Amino acid sequence: MSSSFTNRTGGVSTGAFASLNLALHVEDVEADVLHNRGILTALHGPIQYMNQVHGDHIEIVENLTENPVTADALITTNPEISLAVMVADCIPLLLKSDHVVAAVHVGRRGLVNQISVKVLAKMKEMGAGKITATIGPAICGRCYEVSQELHDEVVAALPLAKSLTREGKPALDIVTALRSTLDASGVQIKDEFVCTVESAEHFSYRRDGKTGRQVGLIQI
């Protein structure tokens, strides 16, 4: 069973997408993205990607599909498939148990609609015992500035998301809020978090606007 996170280095994309961009929807050259995906496939075997829409749909993947499925979480019991979650500031959450694994896209909306809790419940329905979580690179609370209205709306549901920027403006700490949710569910957390905005090694939509996507990968 393995999990890992890519960064923006080691691929063939250029310009704003340099160099290991893995997203086809960001106006990068398609051939470059497919080449980059091929690099990962050579290392990890067949990979199932998602068309992520900031919802809470969970897709059970039994066999690899050529086209990405529209979902914000993938679950599989198939050891021949790696699951991928694409991010450029949202949280890549990887969940694993003895024979069930999941890749989850957790942004602000995913956090509020409790997508991680829903995935944990689905994994247990599928026979998962002890589940552990790995949190990957995402935006930190000091960098995720939002309007006061949005801040208050999210914090009303998730008090630990409350944060401020270095300038004292309202912000959201989605990573701390997710950690709390996982702790409350009894999930042990492995933390590989680094702030994507502050790290030159990672793609960040908040920092750059036009940019690529890195992925979190998990396989039984």
Secondary structure, 3 states (H helix, E strand, C coil): CEEEECCCCCCCCCHHHCCCCCCCCCCCCHHHHHHHHHHHHHHHCCEECEECCCCCCEEECCCCCCCCEECCEEEECCCCCEEEEEECCCEEEEEECCCCEEEEEECHHHHHCCHHHHHHHHHHHCCCCCCEEEECCECCCCCCECCHHHHHHHHHHCHHHEEECCCCCEEECHHHHHHHHHHHCCCEEEECCCECCCCCCCCCHHHHCCCCCEEEEEEC
